[in-house]
Amino acid sequence: MNERIARILVVYNPMAGRRRITRLRRFVQGLRAGGAEVTVAATGHAGHGRILSRDAGPDGAFTHVVAAGGDGTISEVADGLLEAMRPSFPPASLSMPGPVMGVLPLGTANVLAHELGVAFAPGDNARALLSGRWRTIWPGRIEAGGQARIFVQMASAGFDAQVVNHLSLRAKRVLGRGAYAVQAIREAGRYDFPPLQVVLDGQAHTAFGIVCSKGRFYGGRHVLAPEATPLARGFSVTLLDEPGAGPIARVALGLLCDRPDRVRGLRRVRASHIALTAPDGLALQHDGDPSGGSVPCIITDAAHPLRIAV
Ligand SMILES: Nc1ncnc2c1ncn2[C@@H]1O[C@H](COP(=O)(O)OP(=O)(O)OP(=O)(O)O)[C@@H](O)[C@H]1O
């Protein structure tokens, strides 16, 4: 196989964001104009991105797999690429690092794209991808109810996970990021803030919400964890010490002003092994989508890092 030709699989989520098919077309044109062989595969259902990228990974058929969608699509593609690296998944060669992952931001919040400075303009993105530059990121892994999922930006339990779990894709398409605010107002009246037991690298804490961040940003380009980076192992863990709608409103204001350090009742701890339990099995979310499981859960780094084009 000719190693100089980029062979690119684009995993396109047609349900992400506001269905920006024109931007996808421009991106593919840019790649082809740059000499790449491009295959586009649209996802047919939630979780399909993981299967498409897992099956693209092991035999070297593709040099790159691009997640064309939002953060949920990115986490599914990352999940599939990492699954293909598992020794138990045939016919992966352990010496092969797998395809480089690309990101074409077509989603609602696109937090990882902001975090890594990925180009939003399709032509610029295609040129950057073909330039061959990449960085190594360490995704997170969340294990709940016997199922493990990969995330790239953050995972959480508490009020925000409840909002994400009750938010419809349709609302996100119609209202964009405003859909999160509308849903948060709805949940504020009915969420009862049960306490979470959190064990961070063996140290026990109690909290009323927890966000395990790989990157600085949360909900778009709002800084929650200034020191977090997806380029390193471990997490910046934000704990909410007080229950209720008042503290949540303070956090929202702190995020809008990018001043999480000024918010009373929020604290951050570095940790690499996070165990959560709660009395009544709270919902979880990762990268802005429901995790499909509930607390109790364990959060750690993924077994392998991923190469990501920037
Ligand atoms: N064909 C499909 N039909 C329904 N859901 C799908 C389909 N393909 C993917 N999905 C799901 O769509 C969800 C949302 O996708 P994604 O997160 O990429 O977009 P977004 O929510 O608009 O963006 P962001 O997460 O950046 O706010 C994901 O959970 C994914 O599993």
The ligand as a Tripos MOL2 file, in Angstrom:
@<TRIPOS>MOLECULE
LIG
   31    33     1     0     0
SMALL
NO_CHARGES

@<TRIPOS>ATOM
      1 N1        -28.3900    8.1070   12.7530 N.pl3     1 LIG1
      2 C1        -28.5420    8.4640   14.0310 C.ar      1 LIG1
      3 N2        -29.7890    8.5840   14.5720 N.ar      1 LIG1
      4 C2        -29.9700    8.9890   15.8430 C.ar      1 LIG1
      5 N3        -28.9380    9.2970   16.6830 N.ar      1 LIG1
      6 C3        -27.6990    9.2000   16.1940 C.ar      1 LIG1
      7 C4        -27.4280    8.7790   14.8580 C.ar      1 LIG1
      8 N4        -26.0860    8.7780   14.6770 N.ar      1 LIG1
      9 C5        -25.5340    9.1700   15.8560 C.ar      1 LIG1
     10 N5        -26.4870    9.4290   16.7660 N.ar      1 LIG1
     11 C6        -26.3360    9.9460   18.1460 C.3       1 LIG1
     12 O1        -26.4790   11.3490   18.0960 O.3       1 LIG1
     13 C7        -26.0260   11.8370   19.3550 C.3       1 LIG1
     14 C8        -25.5900   13.2870   19.2690 C.3       1 LIG1
     15 O2        -24.4670   13.3990   18.4560 O.3       1 LIG1
     16 P1        -23.3100   14.4690   18.7130 P.3       1 LIG1
     17 O3        -22.9600   14.5370   20.1470 O.co2     1 LIG1
     18 O4        -22.2460   14.1710   17.7570 O.co2     1 LIG1
     19 O5        -24.0210   15.8230   18.2700 O.3       1 LIG1
     20 P2        -24.4790   17.0440   19.1780 P.3       1 LIG1
     21 O6        -25.1000   16.5180   20.4260 O.co2     1 LIG1
     22 O7        -25.2800   17.9320   18.3150 O.co2     1 LIG1
     23 O8        -23.0980   17.7910   19.4840 O.3       1 LIG1
     24 P3        -22.3280   18.1370   20.8800 P.3       1 LIG1
     25 O9        -22.1800   16.8570   21.6370 O.co2     1 LIG1
     26 O10       -21.0330   18.7200   20.4280 O.co2     1 LIG1
     27 O11       -23.1990   19.1250   21.5850 O.co2     1 LIG1
     28 C9        -24.9390   10.8790   19.7860 C.3       1 LIG1
     29 O12       -25.2880   10.3830   21.0490 O.3       1 LIG1
     30 C10       -24.9930    9.7440   18.7610 C.3       1 LIG1
     31 O13       -24.9190    8.4790   19.3680 O.3       1 LIG1
@<TRIPOS>BOND
     1     1     2 1
     2     2     3 ar
     3     2     7 ar
     4     3     4 ar
     5     4     5 ar
     6     5     6 ar
     7     6     7 ar
     8     6    10 ar
     9     7     8 ar
    10     8     9 ar
    11     9    10 ar
    12    10    11 1
    13    11    12 1
    14    11    30 1
    15    12    13 1
    16    13    14 1
    17    13    28 1
    18    14    15 1
    19    15    16 1
    20    16    17 2
    21    16    18 1
    22    16    19 1
    23    19    20 1
    24    20    21 2
    25    20    22 1
    26    20    23 1
    27    23    24 1
    28    24    25 2
    29    24    26 1
    30    24    27 1
    31    28    29 1
    32    28    30 1
    33    30    31 1
@<TRIPOS>SUBSTRUCTURE
     1 LIG1         1 GROUP 0 **** ****
